[in-house]
Amino acid sequence: MEGVHTKSRKRRSVPLNQEARLALLNRARFRAEHCPDSPWVFAHKNGERIQEVHTAFRTACNNVGIKDFRIHPSHACAFWLVSA
């Protein structure tokens, strides 16, 4: 199957709520305006991929008053569950 990148080679879908859909549409508009040749959804104005979100996430948390919140890699939760 062309375009399928899962281990089981089965297509998967993820339902999006309205906010997630609008966020992706906004990224598409940003890319169309600033870096239309970039293959990345999350790209800088120069078209390079955004590789980490820690600074932006910290800023967003500060803006809404969330303190002491961290992003953990997805494997961290699995490690903690196995360790427990």
FIKEKE-441589 format. One line per field, with one value per residue (C-alpha): residue number from 1; residue in three letters; y, z, x. Coordinates in Angstrom, 2 decimals. Layout:
N
n = NUM;...
res = ALA;...
py = Y;...
pz = Z;...
px = X;...
This chain:
84
n = 1;2;3;4;5;6;7;8;9;10;11;12;13;14;15;16;17;18;19;20;21;22;23;24;25;26;27;28;29;30;31;32;33;34;35;36;37;38;39;40;41;42;43;44;45;46;47;48;49;50;51;52;53;54;55;56;57;58;59;60;61;62;63;64;65;66;67;68;69;70;71;72;73;74;75;76;77;78;79;80;81;82;83;84
res = MET;GLU;GLY;VAL;HIS;THR;LYS;SER;ARG;LYS;ARG;ARG;SER;VAL;PRO;LEU;ASN;GLN;GLU;ALA;ARG;LEU;ALA;LEU;LEU;ASN;ARG;ALA;ARG;PHE;ARG;ALA;GLU;HIS;CYS;PRO;ASP;SER;PRO;TRP;VAL;PHE;ALA;HIS;LYS;ASN;GLY;GLU;ARG;ILE;GLN;GLU;VAL;HIS;THR;ALA;PHE;ARG;THR;ALA;CYS;ASN;ASN;VAL;GLY;ILE;LYS;ASP;PHE;ARG;ILE;HIS;PRO;SER;HIS;ALA;CYS;ALA;PHE;TRP;LEU;VAL;SER;ALA
py = 0.00;3.31;5.96;3.57;3.70;1.46;-1.74;-3.77;-1.97;-1.11;2.33;4.22;7.34;9.77;11.71;15.44;17.83;21.30;22.95;20.41;20.75;24.54;24.33;22.16;24.46;27.43;25.59;24.90;28.62;29.57;27.14;28.34;31.93;31.53;28.27;26.65;24.22;22.78;19.20;19.85;20.74;22.25;24.40;27.67;30.54;29.38;25.96;24.02;21.50;22.52;19.85;20.71;22.45;22.90;26.69;27.25;24.81;26.57;29.95;28.62;27.20;30.51;32.41;30.40;30.13;26.47;25.92;22.98;21.09;19.17;17.34;13.76;11.58;9.03;6.18;7.70;6.71;3.16;2.94;4.18;1.70;-1.22;-0.10;0.13
pz = 0.00;-1.01;1.72;4.62;7.23;10.05;11.13;10.36;7.00;7.91;7.43;10.61;11.27;14.14;14.76;15.23;17.24;15.86;17.66;16.30;12.81;12.95;14.24;11.26;8.85;10.33;9.84;6.23;5.69;7.35;5.13;1.98;2.80;4.11;2.80;0.17;-0.95;2.53;3.08;6.81;8.52;11.45;9.78;10.40;7.96;6.06;5.51;7.90;10.17;13.74;15.67;19.27;20.95;24.50;24.35;22.70;25.11;28.12;26.78;26.27;29.81;31.24;29.26;30.87;34.33;34.30;36.46;36.73;33.68;31.41;28.12;28.48;25.56;24.65;25.76;29.27;30.19;28.98;30.96;34.13;33.68;33.19;36.15;38.38
px = 0.00;1.44;1.57;0.95;3.69;2.47;4.18;1.07;0.70;-2.89;-4.34;-5.12;-7.07;-7.14;-10.35;-9.80;-11.90;-12.65;-9.69;-7.18;-8.63;-8.37;-4.78;-3.80;-5.60;-3.73;-0.42;-1.40;-2.10;1.21;3.11;1.32;2.26;5.82;7.30;5.08;7.80;8.36;7.15;6.67;3.41;5.31;7.96;9.76;9.26;12.35;10.75;12.97;11.27;10.45;12.30;11.49;8.60;9.87;10.27;6.88;5.21;6.77;5.60;2.06;1.99;3.23;0.58;-2.23;-0.67;0.38;3.46;5.88;4.60;6.99;6.80;8.03;9.07;6.41;8.66;8.99;5.42;5.96;9.20;7.47;4.60;6.99;9.10;6.05
